[in-house]
Each structure stands twice: as structure tokens, then as C-alpha cells.
Amino acid sequence: MFKINENYLKLQGSYLFSTVAQKVAAYKAENPGREVISLGIGDVTQPLAPAIIDSLHKAVSEMGVKETFRGYSPDLGYEFLRSTIAQHDFKERGADIDIDEIFISDGAKSDSGNIQEIFGTDNKVAVCDPVYPVYVDSNVMAGRTGTFNKERGIFNGVIYMPCTPENNFVPDIPEETPDLIYICNPNNPTGTTINKEQLQKWVDYANKVGAVIIYDAAYEAFITEDDVPHTIYECEGAKTCAIELKSYSKKAGFTGTRLGYSVVPKDLKCGDVSLNTLWARRHGTKFNGAPYIQQRAGEAVYTPEAEAQIKEQIGYYLRNAKTILDGLHAAGYKAYGGISSPYVWLQTPDHMTSWDFFDLLLTRANVVGTPGSGFGPHGEGFFRLTAFGTYENTVEAVKRIASL
Ligand SMILES: Cc1ncc(COP(=O)(O)O)c(C=O)c1O
């Protein structure tokens, strides 16, 4: 008789977004005339930039011609894309990353979920609290955690590092020494950032204790602060302790078309074993490559035309974020993030729970956001609003929240 992976039974239901969707659907059904604005989704709404569309069209045409047709891509991804990435995302930022250290993928969700596979199951995992749920759940599935502690809202055996206004949402070095440390910068859900000096401390610490930092830079394109690094490899010593994950989803609107990459430096070793070799082995065995068409679109992201168009799109979302942040501050809310991020993290008024505030916002302002408690116990009493809506809706939503 077969047996299931019982670790899956430890997982908690995807309560957060399904409950949000159910509550919104029920409210709309009861109040058909009301116009509900969603600032809840973490998905882009602007169409792909014209220069990207041109590159997609061209690549599609190539696929219809015998001489230029492509089948499976090379294991690590096409060299034209990896060399473009090495040049623009790393060398131009003073980080020396070789093209053999770059692995093209279908996005950062897959990479952030899969990367744990190359580590032993007895590694101790540290995550920020609140946290992007994939980091925790993928380790739960792999058996790297204990059971869920309902009282505390956390998984036993995982180190949770609180990120709160008190520490400016920068995690403190934990008492217990971790082996794997997940850091997302700029952060989802708090929208806050860790500057280079603060990140350097983590790099030094990881090198000292022999830990690996899994650095998720999915929101790197939103960075506006000069002291926030665009890659962890701007920090000295990061090549011996850090893996970086990047995504074109939020940078270039590829959430539906899919493309990302991971960086595993060759200097990152466990004894004599290079993690680069293990990840290459895993990639070659379990992944057959992102589509050629999409890799050409990724290459096009770095052309001057696309760069200008993408900059405009990011600017649009950042203007929304500023509108939310300024509007909330003017209305007396404590709100964070939103400067180098499409996310604004607000403190609920009068110590309301995240879900009570969700209900209040939905029923009284007809605005949807995401309850912070869904991202971890230290998200309780907080609420996430996103800047991915239209400017007009954002202005209207902020007006409604302010008049509550
Ligand atoms: C922190 C973080 N990492 C990764 C992802 C997933 O990115 P991708 O669309 O490249 O899979 C998201 C998406 O919302 C995210 O918030």
C-alpha cells in the first residue's frame, strides 16, 4: 500500500486568500450596487511594454521557420540571456557573477520553493515574521519542520525572526543559530527594505556560522533608495554564503508569461561540494527550461527602449504606493514600506485585529486589502495594501479609507 508524504498534512489551508475571496464575493452578492476596489492582489495590471511585445512577436516568428526553430533550451538557459543578466544585473553593479552561476527558470516562486531540495532535511530554517509563505511551506513539505503550533501560529522547529516597527522591519540575528536564512528585500509583505550596511551584517554572520542566505530579490526593480543593494553580491563575502533569486514578474509584468533566475555562486561550498553543482544537477533533472520566446523577452528587458518603458510602469506603481502611503499618513495611520516597493504595510487603528480591519474596510469603504496576520503572527494588527491597481482606483480607495 502506498504512503503519502505526511509532511503535507502539517500544512495549514491557504486560508488567507481563499477567505478574502469568499468574503468579498459574499459582500458583492449582498450589495450588488457597490463598487469594490481591490488593493489586495500582488499581481501587476499594466500590459507588457511595447518593446517586450516586439521581441515576443519576433521570437514567435522564429519558431515558425525551420532554420530558427528551437526545441529544448540548454539546462541553465540560453547564453544570450545569461550573459545579458551577468552584465546588467551584476557586473554593472560591481558584482562579479559568472554566466555559469546563473540559472534561468520560470520564476521566483518555483526557485524559492525548490531551492531547499539541495539542503539536508536536518538544516534549521530561519524566516522573517511576517513572511512570504512559500519559504515556510516548502520546508514543511520537505520535512524540515515540526508540526504547526496552533496557539502560537508558527511551525515548531522553525526560527521566526520578528520584523516590526520596533526594529524597523530589519530582522535581528536570532539567538538560535540557523543553517538556512530566508531574506526578502524589498520585503513582501511589509514593503520595507534592508540597506547595504544591514545586509552586510547578515552576510558576515552567515559566513561566520556557516549558514546560507536565500535572498529573494523579486522586487528589486522597485528600489529607489540609494543605500539599498540591488543584489546581495554587492556585499563583501556574499559569494560564499548567498543564493539570490530574481523574477521578471514585477519588474517587467511577466506574472502571466513567466521568467526568473537564480544565482548560485561556485564559491558557495559545503566542504568540497559546490552548491552550484548540486543546483545544476537538480535543474538538469527536474526542469526543461523556460520557453525560448520568453527568454528572448527577458533579453529584451535590458534594451534601452524596454528599460525606458519598464521604468515608466514601475514609476506608475510607485506613484500609487506614494499615494497610499501619504494618504494614510495624512489620515493619521501608521504606515510603512511603499518607497522601494509596491506594498504598503499599515498598522490597524485602535488595536483592531487584521481581520476586523479587513471587514471594516470592505463593508464601510468597499476597499479590499490583505490581513497581515495571514503572513505570520507578527503580522497581526497590520494590513497590506498594494500599488498594483489603477491610479484612479488608488486615489479613490485612499479617499474612502481616510474618510472612515
Ligand atoms: C517575495 C516573492 N517572491 C517570489 C514571488 C514569485 O515570483 P514569480 O512570479 O517570479 O514566481 C513573489 C510573488 O508574489 C513574491 O512576493
The ligand as a Tripos MOL2 file, in Angstrom:
@<TRIPOS>MOLECULE
LIG
   16    16     1     0     0
SMALL
NO_CHARGES

@<TRIPOS>ATOM
      1 C1          8.6360   37.5430   -2.2780 C.3       1 LIG1
      2 C2          8.1900   36.9040   -3.5170 C.ar      1 LIG1
      3 N1          8.9920   36.0010   -4.1030 N.ar      1 LIG1
      4 C3          8.6330   35.3710   -5.2290 C.ar      1 LIG1
      5 C4          7.4040   35.6400   -5.8150 C.ar      1 LIG1
      6 C5          7.0030   34.8820   -7.0230 C.3       1 LIG1
      7 O1          7.5470   35.4290   -8.1650 O.3       1 LIG1
      8 P1          7.3490   34.7620   -9.5960 P.3       1 LIG1
      9 O2          6.1380   35.3880  -10.2080 O.co2     1 LIG1
     10 O3          8.6200   35.0530  -10.3110 O.co2     1 LIG1
     11 O4          7.1570   33.2880   -9.4100 O.co2     1 LIG1
     12 C6          6.5440   36.5760   -5.2510 C.ar      1 LIG1
     13 C7          5.2470   36.8440   -5.8750 C.2       1 LIG1
     14 O5          4.3800   37.4910   -5.4130 O.2       1 LIG1
     15 C8          6.9470   37.2140   -4.0700 C.ar      1 LIG1
     16 O6          6.1600   38.1030   -3.4750 O.3       1 LIG1
@<TRIPOS>BOND
     1     1     2 1
     2     2     3 ar
     3     2    15 ar
     4     3     4 ar
     5     4     5 ar
     6     5     6 1
     7     5    12 ar
     8     6     7 1
     9     7     8 1
    10     8     9 2
    11     8    10 1
    12     8    11 1
    13    12    13 1
    14    12    15 ar
    15    13    14 2
    16    15    16 1
@<TRIPOS>SUBSTRUCTURE
     1 LIG1         1 GROUP 0 **** ****
